[in-house]
């Protein structure tokens, strides 16, 4: 499940909205919405994200958070280590090989340690969005 999918599911549950009802209202299939929630589909389009924000009638910080989560919720992440120290490739491969065996608490600790060592994750996300390959 992606962070965006988890948040959408949480909003639906909190408001007692079925997947089928929400999908019909948004003009998408319930299968697509389910796949989006479970991370089996890539990030939603900007337009769909805006329709979801309007559907839940969220504003300001919550709307910005949904947009941020949607942008960051691609289930297949590519890590470009070209031109970096070989240790970067080793780290990327180690993470790829073990992430499915890490419990959530270990993932949170690892993310916190990476943030401590490299700076806030938001700065890192902004830098990755600015790369020419992502435009």
C-alpha positions in Angstrom: 0.0 0.0 0.0 1.3 3.5 -0.8 1.1 6.4 1.6 -1.5 8.0 -0.7 -3.6 4.8 -0.8 -3.4 4.4 3.0 -4.6 8.0 3.4 -7.5 7.6 1.0 -8.6 4.4 2.7 -8.4 6.1 6.0 -10.6 9.0 4.8 -13.1 6.6 3.3 -13.3 4.5 6.5 -13.6 7.6 8.7 -16.5 8.8 6.7 -18.1 5.4 6.1 -17.8 5.6 2.3 -17.6 2.4 0.3 -15.0 1.9 -2.3 -17.7 1.4 -4.9 -19.6 4.6 -4.0 -16.4 6.7 -4.1 -15.3 5.2 -7.4 -18.7 5.9 -9.0 -18.6 9.5 -7.8 -15.1 10.0 -9.2 -15.9 8.3 -12.5 -13.3 5.5 -12.1 -13.8 1.8 -11.6 -13.8 0.3 -8.2 -11.1 -2.0 -9.4 -8.9 0.9 -10.3 -9.6 2.7 -7.0 -8.8 -0.5 -5.1 -5.5 -0.9 -7.0 -4.6 2.7 -6.3 -5.2 2.2 -2.6 -3.2 -1.0 -2.5 -0.3 0.3 -4.5 -0.8 -1.9 -7.5 -1.3 1.3 -9.7 1.1 4.2 -10.1 0.6 7.6 -8.7 -2.8 9.2 -9.6 -2.9 12.0 -12.2 -3.0 15.5 -11.0 -6.6 15.8 -12.1 -7.7 12.7 -10.2 -5.9 13.9 -7.1 -7.9 17.2 -7.4 -11.2 15.3 -7.8 -10.3 13.2 -4.7 -9.5 16.4 -2.7 -12.9 17.9 -3.8 -14.7 14.7 -3.1 -13.5 14.7 0.5 -13.9 18.4 0.7 -10.5 18.9 2.3 -8.7 22.2 2.3 -5.4 23.8 3.0 -2.9 21.6 4.8 -4.9 18.4 4.3 -5.2 19.1 0.6 -1.5 19.9 0.3 -0.7 16.7 2.2 -2.8 14.6 -0.2 -1.1 16.2 -3.2 2.3 15.5 -1.7 1.4 11.9 -0.9 0.0 11.4 -4.4 3.2 12.7 -6.0 5.3 10.4 -3.7 3.2 7.3 -4.1 4.7 5.4 -7.0 5.0 1.7 -6.0 8.0 1.1 -8.2 10.8 3.4 -7.3 13.9 3.8 -9.4 17.1 4.8 -7.7 19.7 6.3 -10.1 23.2 5.7 -8.6 25.0 6.7 -11.8 28.0 8.8 -11.0 27.8 8.2 -7.3 30.2 6.4 -5.1 29.9 2.5 -5.5 28.6 2.4 -1.9 25.4 4.1 -3.2 24.7 1.1 -5.5 25.5 -1.3 -2.7 23.0 0.5 -0.5 20.3 0.6 -3.1 20.7 -3.1 -3.9 20.7 -4.0 -0.2 17.5 -2.1 0.4 15.8 -3.6 -2.7 16.8 -7.1 -1.5 15.6 -6.7 2.1 12.8 -4.2 2.2 10.1 -6.9 2.0 11.5 -8.5 5.2 11.8 -5.4 7.3 9.1 -4.8 9.9 7.4 -1.3 9.8 9.3 -0.2 12.9 12.6 -1.0 11.3 11.6 0.9 8.2 10.7 4.0 10.3 14.0 3.8 12.2 16.0 3.4 9.0 14.2 6.4 7.4 14.9 8.5 10.5 18.5 7.6 10.4 18.7 8.4 6.7 17.1 11.8 7.5 19.5 12.4 10.3 22.5 11.7 8.1 21.4 13.4 4.9 18.9 16.1 6.0 15.1 16.3 6.1 13.3 13.9 3.7 11.3 16.8 2.3 14.5 18.4 1.1 15.5 15.0 -0.5 12.1 14.6 -2.2 12.3 18.2 -3.6 15.8 17.5 -4.9 14.7 14.3 -6.6 11.8 16.1 -8.2 14.2 18.7 -9.6 16.3 16.1 -11.5 16.0 16.5 -15.3 15.0 12.9 -15.7 11.8 13.5 -13.7 10.6 16.4 -15.7 
